[in-house]
Amino acid sequence: MEHLNDTTWLIALAAAMAATGLVSGTLAGLLGVGGGIVIVPLLFNVFPFFGIPESIQMKVAVATSLATIIPTSIQSARKHHAKGAMDMALLRSIWPAMLAGVLLGTFLAVHVRGEGLTAVFAMVALLVALNMGFTGVDFKITDSVPDGPPRQALGIGIGSVSAMMGIGGGTLGVPLLSMFGYPIRQAVATASAFGLIISIPATIGFVWGGWNDPLTPPFSLGYVNLLGVALIAPASILATPWGVHLAHTIPPLWLKRAFAVFLFATSIRMFWSLVT
């Protein structure tokens, strides 16, 4: 583990973190996807090259991703709220269940083996890839989010799975709300608030859960790598306009299908790592 404090190693890791931010920001601008669904698989593939122990690779990737989501979620939620696009009634009814799901998911993520987190991410990434690859913008199963226990179950599910995957509210929230008949803009606006409910308590949980873990890399607070947070977030913000520009030169359906292929390949890569 001595090499983890080597200056050259730290510079290389910093460069990798910045590159991760540039890639995630570009894809966010291209596709409107949350950073976590990109950041986690990128870090998952980067960490082995830096000798970070396999047992904590996924935990550090998920925790660092969640921490980078906090500032972007705050900014996004404020802007959408100012435009009046959020469904505040839905938020008031679902946030307690979602918070409970976040706490459950964070507890499980901290205590299960890294392979467990990898399996969760691989499975959900595969489902998201299939959704993006085979459904259209207008696909829906009903005209409203169900009330009562089904709504609370939905909140618990989004919260727990998102916390274990290191993603914000958009990756699961937008397609689910769209399937329940929400216009895409209202779905995006409401899901931006999901990101706040998920990222803040989950990040705190990962800091607490990894506080005494001797395997964490330098500049870490629990499982949250502060070097990654400091470099990924600004690099992502810098690169997002590049993706927006590219989005106006490439057919949107091609972009959606391309990202579906990326997620599918990521899922297969993760499943393969679990069996080899």
N, C-alpha and C positions, 0 to 999 in steps of 0.2 A: 504493500500500500504506500511505500515511500514515494513512488512516482507521482502520487496524487498531489503532492506539494511542490512538484517541480515547476519552475517558471514557464518553461517551454510548453509543458503539458497544459498549464492554465491558459496560456495564450491561445493554444490550439482549440481548447474547449470553448473559450470565449468566441473565437471565430466561428465555430460550429453553431453555437447558440445564436449568434447574429444572423448566420445564414438561414437557420431555422425560422427566425422571425421574418426574414425577407421572403422566403418561400410561402410561409403561412399568410403573410399580408397580401402577397400577389394573388394567391388563390382565394382569399377572402374577397378581394375586389373583383375578381373574375366571376365568382360563383355565389357570393353572398353567404358563404358558410362561416360558421364560427371557427375561431382559431384552434380550439382544442382538438377537433376531429382531424386536424392536420398536424398540430404540434406534437401530440402524443406519439403517433407512429413515426414521425421524423426523429424524435429523441430516442425512441425504442431502437431505431436502426443506427443511431449515432453513438449511443453510450457504450456498446461493446468495444468500439475502437479505442476508448479511453480507459479501459480496465475497470469500469465501475461494476461492482459485483452484480452478478445476474439476479441475485435474490432481491435486490432493491431497485433494479433498473426501471421497472414499470412503476413502482411507487414514486420514485423521484420524477419520472416523466409526467405522471398524472398530477402530482402535487404542484409541480412547477407550472404546468399548463393552467391549473385552476387559479393560481396566483396571478398569472398574466391576464386572466379573464376579468379580474376585479375592476381595473381602471376602464377597460373598454365597455364593460357592462354598465358602469355608472354613467359614462358619457352617452352611450346609446339609449339607455332607459330615460335619461333626462330629456333628450331630444324628442323621443317618441311621445313622452308624457306631455311635453309642451305643445305638441301638435294634436293632442287629444285623440290619438289613435289607439291607445290601450283600452282593453276591456277591464275596467277597474272592478266591476262586479265579479267577474271570474277570478281575478287576482285575490280579492278579499275572501272568496270562498275556498280557494285551493291552496293558498300559501301555507297554512298550518300543516296540512298533509304533506306538501312538498318539502317543507322544512324537516318534518319527521323522517321522510324518505332520505333526505340528505344526511341526517345524523346516522341513520341506519347504514346507508351506503358507505359513509366515511369510516364508521366503526369496522365494517367488514373489510374495507380496503386496507386499513391499517393492520388488521390482524390476520388476514389470509396470506398465503404465499403469493409471491409475484406472479406465478403461473396462473393463479385464479383471476387476477386482474387482466392478464393477457387474454384469457379465455373469454371474459366478459366483453372486452373491447373487440376482439375478433368476431364474436357472434353478432353484436349490435352493428359493427361496421359492415358486416355482410348484409344485414337487413336493410340498413340505410342505402347501401349500394344497389340492392335490388329495387328499393323504392325509387331511387333516382334514375335507375336504368330502364325501368319498365312502366312507370306511371307518368301521366301527364300532369300539367298544372291544375287542371280542373277535376282531378280524381277526388272523390269524397264518398263516405259511407253513410253520412247522416247530415242533418242541417244544423245541429247544435251539440255542444258538449253535454253529456248526460248529467243529471243532478244526483245528489245523495251519495251513497257508497261508491258507485262507479266513478264519480268525479274525484272522490278522495283517493280511490285506488289509483287513478290516473296520476294524481299529484305525487303519491308515494313512489310510483313506478318511475316517473320522470326524475324525481329528486334522487332516488337511490342509484339508478343506473348512471345518471350524469355524474354523480360524485365519484363513482367507481371508475368511470371512463376519463375523467378530467376534462369534461366538456361543459359548455354553458347551456343556455336555454334553447338556442336556435336549432341545434342538430336534431333533437327529438321534438321540441315544442312546436316548431313551424310545420313539419309534415303532419303531426298529430292534429294540431288545430285546423290545418287545411282539410284534413280528412273529415273533420267535424263541421265543415261548411264555412269556416272563417275565410274572408277575403285575405289574400296573401299579405297585404300591407298591415292589416290588423293582427294577423298571426305573427308577423315579424315583430311588430311593436310590443305585443303582449309577451312574447317569448323573450324579449330583451330584459324584461323585469324578472323572468325566471332565472336569468343568468346571475342576477344579484342574490336571489334567494339561495342559489346553489353555490356560487363561488366563494362567498365570504365565510360561511360556517365550515364549508368543506376544507378550505385552506387552513383555517384555524385548527381543525381536526388533524390534518396531516402534519402541521407543525408540532402539535402535542404528541401525536402518535410516534413520530420519529425522533423525538427530542434526545433520547439517550442511545440511539442506534450508532454504533461506532463505525459503520460502513459508509455512512453518507459522505459525499465528496466535499471538498473545501467550499467555504462560503455558503453553507447550507443552514437553514433554520428548520430543524426537524427534517422532513423529507423535501421541503421547498428549497430549491437551489437559487440563492439570491443572484448569482451571476447570470443564470438563465432569465430570471425575471427582469433584471436590469437591462438585458440586451435584446431579448425576444420582443418585449412589448414595444419599445420605440422603433425597432427595425420593422416590425409588422405595420405600425402606423405609417412609416415612411414608404413602404412598398405597396400599400393598399391602392393608392391612386394609379400605380402602374397597372395593376390588375383591372381597375375600372376602365382604363384606356383600352386595354386589350379586349375587354368585354364588348366594346363597341365595334371591334373589327372581326370578331369570330361569332358565328351563329350560336345563339344561346343553347339550343338543343345539343349541339356538338359539345359544348362546355359541360353541360349536365351529364352527358354520357361519358365524357372523358374522366370526370371526377368519380363517377360510378366505377369505372375501370380501376382508378387509383385505389379506391376503398376496397374493391374486390381483391386486388393484388395484395394490399396490406393485410386483409383478413386471412388470405391463404398463407402469407408469409408468417403470420402470428400462429396460426394453427400448426404450421409445419414446425415452428420452433418448439411447440409443446410436445410433439411426438418424436423429435430427434434429439 
